[in-house]
Amino acid sequence: MSFKNFPMVSKVVFGRGCFNQLGDIISPNRLSTKAPFIYIVDDVFKGNPWLTSRIPLSYDDKIYYISANEEPKTSQVDELVEEIILSYKELPSGIIGIGGGTIMDLAKAISIMLTNDGESKDYQGWDLVKKPAIYHVGVPTISGTGAEVSRTTILTGPERKLGINSDFTPFDQVVLDPELTKDVPKDQWFYTGMDCYVHCIESLNGTYLNSFSQSYGEKALELCKEIFLGETLSKEESDDKLMMASWHGGMSIAYSQVGVAHAMSYGLGYLLGVKHGVGNCIVFEHLEEYYPEGVAMYKAMREKHNINIPQGICANLSDKEFDIMIDVALSLEPLWENALGKHWQKSMTREKLKDLYQKM
């Protein structure tokens, strides 16, 4: 039997204010004065000196402010890679992503595509990347997605919504500073927190479950209960713990997989542009058949925090549009196998999926 030898983030720093050390952390990795560090930063921070004044720019370093209103596309990755290549005589020293899951996925994808030929859509899938990425650093400013620790970068391509899953995807360095999450709006905090929660439920209830995944998943789930159902945490404690829940939730799927909610959320994201966290919530509302205890606890969390989940987003879709979502969801075979076992096609039919989507 052959066991998967997974890479992990090789260096991580955690603590309130550790973002101030970013310059010291990355400077040994500068290749030359002509090889810049490129910062991919959520444009919500544009004009916010509290964060931007601390970005350690020198020489030809550059900040690209990117909107996270839409999830990353393969075309967006290719355009940014081309612009970076044409702007400098040398490859960058590194890519630093500062933002949520969208920004970190962009940073990971750009770092891969700077050293691999072709278009990013060619690498959507499992273990298709052949050459190591350039040095890349993740600085999450919102917690829950697990993008800071995962070996995937979720991209919407011309034909599918699917990650570049590879040993070269994980960050070389992650900076976990809970202070950076202090201004996240409440609904966004909930949606990304539920992304973490759903990671745990799908991992812990999956056929791929093993002791490695279980140890991380159980810890992340314990933290989620404390954060979203507990009474005694201060805002700072909650932010600290959610950052660690996100890390553990991301690790819980490194050696296993996610399941039904993620597969169906990808369908919503591909067709309707629904963001991943809220997509998971929309789908999870209807998955009692697969995760009865998980769904009940999720609903208790939603009610406690008085969060409204979008309704009726599939109400006016055509049969052709349903087929597109179903095709995207069913293409994610490892997710279905983890959720339902090797013979998953017998229980998850196109009709069953359409019936679930029609409820949303």
C-alpha positions in Angstrom: 0.0 0.0 0.0 1.3 3.5 -0.9 0.7 6.4 1.4 0.4 9.9 0.2 3.4 12.0 1.3 1.7 15.4 1.7 3.6 18.7 2.0 2.6 21.2 4.8 3.2 24.8 5.3 6.9 24.9 6.3 6.9 28.0 8.4 4.2 29.7 10.4 4.2 32.6 12.9 1.2 33.3 15.1 0.3 36.2 17.5 -1.3 39.5 17.7 0.9 42.1 16.0 3.1 39.5 14.2 2.2 41.1 10.9 4.8 43.8 11.8 7.5 41.1 11.4 6.6 40.5 7.7 9.6 42.4 6.4 12.1 40.5 8.6 10.5 37.2 7.7 10.6 37.6 3.9 13.8 39.6 3.4 16.1 36.5 3.4 14.1 35.2 0.4 14.8 38.3 -1.8 16.7 37.0 -4.8 18.0 40.4 -6.0 17.1 44.1 -6.0 15.5 43.5 -9.5 13.4 40.6 -8.3 10.4 42.2 -6.5 8.1 41.0 -3.9 4.5 41.2 -5.3 1.7 41.8 -2.9 -1.8 40.6 -3.8 -4.0 42.6 -1.3 -7.8 42.7 -0.8 -8.9 46.1 -2.1 -11.0 46.5 1.0 -7.7 47.7 2.6 -6.9 50.3 -0.1 -6.5 53.6 1.6 -6.4 51.9 5.0 -3.0 53.0 6.5 -3.4 50.8 9.6 -2.6 47.8 7.3 -1.0 49.2 4.1 1.6 51.4 5.9 3.0 48.2 7.4 3.5 46.4 4.1 7.3 46.4 3.8 7.9 47.7 0.3 11.4 48.3 -1.1 13.2 48.3 -4.5 10.6 47.4 -7.2 8.1 45.8 -4.9 4.5 46.3 -6.0 1.0 46.0 -4.5 -1.9 44.8 -6.6 -5.2 45.6 -5.0 -7.8 43.0 -6.0 -11.5 42.9 -5.4 -12.7 39.8 -3.5 -16.3 40.4 -4.5 -16.0 37.6 -7.0 -14.1 34.4 -6.5 -10.9 33.9 -8.5 -11.0 32.9 -12.1 -8.4 31.2 -14.2 -8.5 34.1 -16.7 -7.8 36.5 -13.8 -4.8 34.4 -12.8 -3.4 34.3 -16.4 -3.8 38.1 -16.8 -2.0 38.9 -13.6 0.8 36.4 -14.4 1.3 37.9 -17.9 1.3 41.5 -16.4 4.0 40.5 -13.8 6.2 38.7 -16.4 6.0 41.7 -18.8 6.7 44.3 -16.0 10.0 42.9 -14.7 13.2 41.5 -16.2 13.4 38.8 -13.5 10.9 36.5 -11.9 9.6 37.9 -8.6 11.3 36.9 -5.3 7.9 36.0 -4.0 4.1 36.5 -4.0 2.5 37.6 -0.7 -1.3 37.3 -0.5 -3.0 39.5 2.1 -6.7 38.9 2.4 -9.3 36.1 2.6 -9.6 32.9 0.8 -10.1 34.5 -2.6 -6.9 36.5 -2.3 -4.8 33.6 -0.9 -6.0 31.3 -3.6 -5.0 34.0 -6.2 -1.6 34.3 -4.6 -1.1 30.5 -4.6 -2.2 30.2 -8.3 0.0 33.1 -9.5 3.1 31.6 -7.7 2.5 28.3 -9.5 1.8 29.8 -12.9 4.9 32.0 -12.9 7.0 28.8 -13.2 4.6 26.4 -15.1 3.8 26.8 -18.9 0.4 27.1 -20.4 -2.8 28.4 -18.8 -4.1 27.9 -15.3 -7.1 26.0 -16.5 -4.7 23.3 -17.6 -3.8 22.6 -14.0 -7.3 22.4 -12.5 -7.4 18.9 -11.0 -5.2 16.7 -8.9 -1.3 16.6 -9.1 -1.0 18.2 -12.6 1.7 20.8 -11.6 5.2 19.7 -12.6 7.5 22.5 -11.4 7.8 24.1 -8.0 6.1 27.5 -7.5 8.0 30.6 -6.5 8.2 31.5 -2.8 4.7 32.4 -1.6 3.4 33.7 1.7 -0.2 33.8 3.0 -1.5 36.5 5.4 -5.2 35.8 6.2 -7.3 38.7 7.2 -10.4 36.6 7.7 -10.7 33.2 9.2 -12.5 30.0 8.2 -11.6 29.0 4.7 -8.5 27.0 5.5 -6.9 28.5 2.3 -3.9 29.4 4.4 -3.0 25.8 5.0 -4.5 23.8 2.2 -2.9 22.2 -0.9 -5.5 23.6 -3.2 -6.4 26.9 -4.9 -10.0 27.0 -5.9 -10.5 28.6 -9.4 -13.5 29.1 -11.6 -12.4 28.1 -15.1 -14.1 28.1 -18.5 -15.5 24.6 -17.9 -15.5 24.0 -14.2 -14.9 25.3 -10.7 -12.0 23.2 -9.4 -8.8 23.7 -7.5 -5.2 23.3 -8.5 -4.5 20.5 -6.1 -0.8 19.9 -5.9 2.2 19.4 -3.6 3.5 22.8 -4.9 0.3 24.8 -3.8 0.8 25.2 0.0 2.4 28.4 1.2 6.1 28.4 2.2 5.2 30.8 5.0 2.0 31.8 6.8 1.5 34.8 9.1 -1.4 34.3 11.5 -2.2 37.7 13.1 -5.7 37.6 14.6 -5.6 41.5 14.8 -6.0 41.6 11.1 -9.5 40.0 11.3 -11.0 42.6 13.8 -13.1 44.5 11.2 -14.7 41.6 9.4 -18.5 42.2 9.0 -20.6 39.9 11.1 -22.3 38.1 8.2 -18.9 37.5 6.5 -17.5 36.3 9.8 -20.3 33.8 10.0 -20.1 32.5 6.4 -16.4 31.9 6.5 -16.6 30.4 10.0 -19.3 28.0 8.6 -16.9 27.1 5.8 -14.6 25.9 8.6 -17.4 24.1 10.4 -18.6 22.3 7.3 -15.0 21.2 6.6 -15.0 19.5 10.0 -18.5 17.9 9.6 -17.7 16.5 6.1 -14.2 15.3 7.1 -15.4 13.6 10.3 -18.3 11.9 8.6 -16.5 10.9 5.5 -15.4 7.4 4.3 -11.8 8.8 3.9 -11.6 9.5 7.7 -8.4 8.5 9.5 -6.7 9.4 12.8 -4.7 12.2 11.2 -7.7 14.0 9.8 -9.8 13.1 12.8 -7.4 14.7 15.3 -7.5 18.1 13.5 -11.2 17.9 12.6 -12.2 17.2 16.2 -10.2 20.1 17.5 -11.6 22.5 14.9 -15.1 21.4 15.7 -14.6 21.9 19.4 -13.4 25.4 18.7 -16.3 26.2 16.4 -18.8 25.1 19.1 -17.0 27.4 21.6 -17.0 30.3 19.1 -20.5 30.0 17.7 -22.5 28.4 20.5 -20.5 29.5 23.6 -21.3 32.5 25.9 -18.1 33.6 27.5 -15.6 34.6 24.8 -14.4 38.1 24.3 -14.1 39.4 20.7 -10.3 39.0 20.9 -10.6 35.4 22.2 -13.1 34.6 19.5 -10.9 35.9 16.8 -7.9 34.1 18.1 -9.8 30.8 18.3 -11.4 31.1 14.9 -8.0 31.6 13.3 -6.9 28.4 14.9 -10.1 26.6 14.0 -9.5 27.6 10.4 -6.0 26.2 10.5 -7.1 22.9 12.0 -10.2 22.7 9.7 -7.9 23.1 6.7 -5.6 20.4 8.0 -8.5 18.1 8.7 -9.1 17.8 4.9 -5.4 17.5 4.0 -5.5 13.7 4.5 -9.2 13.2 3.7 -11.7 15.3 1.7 -14.8 17.4 2.0 -18.2 16.2 0.9 -21.8 16.9 -0.4 -22.0 20.6 0.7 -18.7 21.6 -1.0 -19.5 19.7 -4.2 -22.9 21.4 -4.5 -21.5 24.8 -3.4 -19.0 24.6 -6.4 -22.0 24.2 -8.7 -23.7 27.3 -7.3 -20.4 29.2 -7.5 -19.7 28.2 -11.1 -23.2 29.1 -12.4 -24.4 31.9 -10.2 -21.1 33.3 -8.8 -22.3 32.5 -5.2 -19.3 33.0 -2.9 -18.0 29.8 -1.3 -18.8 30.4 2.3 -22.4 31.5 1.8 -22.8 28.8 -0.8 -21.9 26.2 1.8 -24.5 27.7 4.1 -27.2 27.7 1.4 -26.6 24.1 0.6 -26.1 22.9 4.2 -29.6 24.0 5.1 -30.9 21.1 3.1 -28.5 18.2 3.9 -30.1 16.6 7.0 -30.2 13.3 5.1 -26.4 13.2 5.0 -25.3 15.1 8.1 -28.3 15.2 10.5 -26.4 16.2 13.6 -24.2 18.7 11.8 -27.1 20.4 10.1 -29.0 20.7 13.4 -26.0 22.3 15.1 -25.4 24.6 12.1 -29.0 25.8 12.4 -28.6 26.5 16.1 -25.5 28.6 15.3 -27.3 30.5 12.5 -30.3 31.3 14.9 -28.0 32.3 17.8 -26.3 34.9 15.6 -29.4 35.9 13.7 -27.9 35.4 10.3 -30.2 35.4 7.2 -29.2 32.9 4.5 -30.2 33.8 0.9 -33.4 32.0 -0.3 -34.7 31.1 -3.7 -31.5 31.6 -5.6 -32.4 28.6 -7.9 -36.1 29.5 -8.2 -36.0 30.7 -11.9 -33.3 28.5 -13.4 -33.8 26.6 -16.6 -33.3 22.9 -17.0 -30.1 23.7 -18.9 -28.8 25.8 -16.0 -29.6 23.0 -13.5 -27.7 20.6 -15.8 -24.6 22.9 -15.7 -24.6 23.0 -11.9 -25.1 19.3 -11.7 -22.3 18.6 -14.1 -19.9 20.8 -12.1 -20.9 19.1 -8.8 -20.7 15.5 -10.1 -17.3 16.1 -11.6 -15.8 16.3 -8.1 -15.6 12.6 -7.7 -13.3 12.4 -4.6 -15.8 14.5 -2.7 -18.7 12.2 -3.4 -16.6 9.1 -2.7 -15.6 10.6 0.7 -19.3 11.5 1.4 -21.1 8.4 0.2 -18.5 5.6 -0.5 -17.2 3.9 -3.6 -20.6 3.3 -5.1 -21.8 6.9 -4.6 -23.3 7.1 -8.2 -26.1 4.7 -7.1 -27.4 7.0 -4.4 -26.5 10.5 -5.8 -28.3 10.7 -9.1 -28.8 13.7 -11.4 -32.5 13.7 -10.3 -31.6 13.7 -6.6 -29.2 16.6 -7.1 -31.7 18.6 -9.1 -34.3 18.1 -6.4 -31.8 19.4 -3.8 -30.9 22.4 -5.9 -34.6 23.2 -6.5 -35.0 23.7 -2.7 -32.4 26.5 -2.6 
